[in-house]
Amino acid sequence: MQNNHLYTINDSESLTLWRFPKQADDSPLQAWDTADKLLAEYVLSNIAEKDRLNSALIVNDNFGAVTCHLNQISPSVFTDSKVSELATTKNIELNNLAPVKIETDTEALKNYPLVLVKLPKNLDFLQFILQQAHQSQFQDVEIIAVAKATDINKSVVKLFNRYFENVEVSLAKRKSRTIKASGKQKSPYTSFQAWQKWQHNELDIYNASNVFSRSSLDLGASFLLDYIPNTANKDVIDLACGNGILGLSILKTQTPNSVIFSDESHMAIDSVTKNLNSNGFENSNIKISTIWQDCLTETEDESADIIICNPPFHQQKTITDHIALQMFNDAQRVLRKGGELRLVGNQHLGYFQKLLTIFDDVKVLATNDKFVIISATKN
Ligand SMILES: C[S@@+](CC[C@H](N)C(=O)[O-])C[C@H]1O[C@@H](n2cnc3c(N)ncnc32)[C@H](O)[C@@H]1O
């Protein structure tokens, strides 16, 4: 059997690391890649200054591999992702390591002299991290980033150069590279917008840098907006809400009893909060709340009448339906009897067949050339 969860540090030390949710024992998936290991090894062999080493912030560590490897330097962690927070905490506990401070406020990116970044797929998010690091309280802040060699191209290096004078890219080692950046640019790039705004049906939609569909309305969401059910006096959840466009549209046009906005991205929740205020819903009579959670794990059983959802089908770079499936199962548990999950999906994802195994009554309400709208009712 493959032992894909054994992370070897050296001849005498290893860690057991799982993804979150935990993959099967014999799964070929791993909770780390060669870039994670390169980052941890690079830091331990190249950063000599003890004060700097013991004030490191690890950013975007998917399942906590870098954090566990570097546990001896007591790092802090910045993450936007609830799943990543849960994975990191679980892997720390499993390996009996010391707990670490986990930061979610983006201001934290300014408070550490050593910032260790696993390069995010989303380059707006990378640019935001670099912009914040440039505004660090430490004039001599140092960034060490790492990625697969194929992901470090000219446009990535250009982003580092916008904010830092000294940018060094290493040779490839085990198909990964490091980028080291220091020396704040005296005239950094100023045109990058931490918040991007677009409008839909007189709603102002602000989007933080790591939010899905940050620059325009998603096509799937647009199709679902034509099939929003009647929510009058109902308890509604906007599941995987992103910037909140679905729930905000309901608040604009209908009178539900309550709306909960839920997402695993902290920047999505921050965006919803800004959008509730900027569209005048902060003093609404409707009960409105936001929650940063993995699917609906923290939401009570039988507490909602309608759940609307445009589910994700990626986890980082991997196409997967495990998150959507967890969302369907959670929705079935959280809906009251007679309650409905209304969703949009790409036709090729086969959600209809999957929902039939979970819900009593599943109907296709509409299709277009790309998407399908499905209603799944709990009887
Ligand atoms: C396709 S986007 C939909 C966003 C928004 N509702 C829209 O229609 O534009 C999917 C959303 O799922 C969120 N997501 C991904 N994995 C999740 C998880 N495990 N739990 C909760 N939300 C998750 C992402 O952060 C993203 O905002």
The ligand as an ORCA input file, in Angstrom:
! r2SCAN-3c Opt
* xyz 0 1
  C     -18.558     28.959     -7.566
  S     -18.180     30.000     -6.203
  C     -19.788     30.756     -5.922
  C     -19.689     32.117     -5.264
  C     -21.003     32.937     -5.342
  N     -22.069     32.241     -4.675
  C     -21.367     33.206     -6.803
  O     -22.304     32.561     -7.261
  O     -20.684     34.024     -7.439
  C     -17.986     28.829     -4.930
  C     -17.654     29.351     -3.542
  O     -17.450     28.191     -2.697
  C     -16.539     28.531     -1.691
  N     -16.036     27.278     -1.109
  C     -15.090     26.440     -1.610
  N     -14.906     25.400     -0.783
  C     -15.748     25.572      0.266
  C     -16.009     24.842      1.452
  N     -15.364     23.710      1.724
  N     -16.928     25.331      2.320
  C     -17.580     26.501      2.059
  N     -17.375     27.236      0.959
  C     -16.475     26.786      0.068
  C     -15.511     29.379     -2.423
  O     -14.781     30.178     -1.516
  C     -16.394     30.189     -3.390
  O     -16.728     31.427     -2.825
*
